[in-house]
Amino acid sequence: MNATNIDRNIEPGIRNGFWFYFDIDGRRVTVHNSAISGRERIWVDDELVASRISWSKKSRHSLDLDGRAVNVTIALPSFRVPRVTCTVSHGDEQLAYAESTIASCEPVSAWTLAGSALLGAAAGYGAVSLVLKLAGAA
């Protein structure tokens, strides 16, 4: 995918992911974070310079912009709110910051999150117990 062919009016979402556009010292930096695969890609002036899959809440990419060490940090501040932040920095100096939120999603309550975790744990325990029983190991 070439960064110049990207529609900059893409609505953030599960299918489209999160897109960030920055102008750093005359260089165009484009950052994409896929909400489905976790793949993070960074283009500098239409050249793909970083691509990796990350499922952590915060990841950092180190880039070289004309001999200047620059960090691009992609973060998911909370699992309850579908919001991703992107920060471009040089040392302690923040060069650019943007955040993107899926507008159509409501924040998840702590009770819903805890209930889902307990339900998932119970279903997992039940499935493993059944498999072990069928295999004769229990």
C-alpha positions in Angstrom: 0.0 0.0 0.0 1.3 3.4 -0.9 0.7 6.2 1.5 -0.1 8.7 -1.2 -3.1 6.7 -2.3 -4.7 7.0 1.2 -8.0 8.8 1.6 -7.3 11.2 4.5 -11.0 11.4 5.3 -11.2 7.8 6.4 -13.5 7.4 9.4 -11.6 5.4 12.2 -13.2 2.1 13.0 -12.6 -1.6 13.3 -12.4 -2.2 9.6 -10.3 1.0 8.7 -8.1 1.1 11.8 -6.6 4.4 13.0 -4.7 6.8 10.7 -2.5 9.7 11.7 -0.8 12.3 9.5 2.0 14.6 10.5 4.3 17.1 8.9 7.7 16.9 10.7 10.4 19.3 9.5 8.9 19.2 6.0 8.7 15.4 5.9 5.2 13.7 5.7 4.8 11.0 8.3 1.8 8.7 8.0 1.0 6.2 10.8 -1.6 3.4 10.5 -2.7 1.1 13.4 -5.0 -1.8 12.4 -7.7 -2.5 14.9 -8.1 -6.1 13.7 -4.6 -7.4 13.2 -2.6 -5.0 15.4 -0.3 -4.2 12.6 1.4 -0.8 12.8 2.8 0.8 9.7 4.7 4.0 9.3 5.5 5.8 6.1 7.9 8.7 5.6 7.3 10.6 2.4 5.5 7.6 0.9 8.2 5.1 1.8 7.2 2.4 4.2 9.8 2.5 7.0 8.3 0.4 9.7 5.8 -2.4 9.9 5.2 -4.8 12.7 2.3 -6.4 14.7 1.9 -5.3 18.3 -0.8 -6.3 20.8 0.6 -4.2 23.6 -1.1 -1.1 25.0 1.9 1.0 24.0 4.5 0.5 21.3 7.4 2.6 20.1 9.1 2.8 16.8 12.5 4.5 16.3 13.0 6.4 13.0 15.8 8.4 11.5 14.5 11.7 9.9 17.5 13.3 8.2 19.9 12.2 10.9 17.5 13.1 13.7 16.4 10.2 16.0 12.6 10.4 16.2 10.3 8.1 18.2 6.7 7.3 17.1 4.6 6.0 20.1 1.2 4.4 19.5 -0.8 3.9 22.6 -4.2 2.6 23.7 -4.8 4.5 26.9 -7.7 2.4 28.1 -9.4 -0.8 26.9 -12.7 0.7 27.9 -12.6 3.5 25.4 -11.8 2.8 21.7 -9.2 5.6 21.4 -5.7 5.4 20.1 -3.0 8.1 20.5 0.0 8.8 18.4 3.0 10.9 19.6 6.1 11.8 17.6 9.0 12.9 19.7 12.7 13.7 19.7 14.2 13.0 23.1 11.9 14.7 25.6 10.5 17.1 23.0 7.1 16.3 21.7 7.0 17.2 18.0 3.4 16.1 17.2 0.4 14.5 18.9 -2.9 13.2 17.7 -5.7 11.0 18.9 -8.4 9.1 17.2 -11.6 7.6 18.6 -14.3 5.4 17.1 -17.2 7.7 17.5 -19.9 5.1 17.1 -18.7 3.0 20.1 -19.8 3.7 23.7 -17.2 3.3 26.5 -17.5 -0.1 28.2 -18.4 -0.1 31.9 -16.0 -1.7 34.4 -18.8 -4.1 35.3 -19.3 -5.2 31.7 -15.5 -5.7 31.3 -15.3 -7.7 34.6 -18.3 -9.8 33.7 -17.0 -10.6 30.3 -13.6 -11.6 31.8 -15.4 -13.9 34.3 -17.6 -15.4 31.7 -14.6 -16.1 29.4 -12.7 -17.7 32.2 -15.6 -19.9 33.1 -16.1 -20.9 29.5 -12.4 -21.7 29.1 -12.3 -23.7 32.3 -15.4 -25.7 31.2 -14.0 -26.4 27.7 -10.6 -27.6 29.1 -12.4 -29.8 31.7 -14.5 -31.4 29.0 -11.6 -32.1 26.7 -9.6 -33.6 29.6 -12.6 -35.8 30.6 -13.1 -37.0 27.0 -9.4 -37.7 26.7 -9.5 -39.7 29.9 -6.9 -37.6 31.7 -9.3 -36.4 34.4 
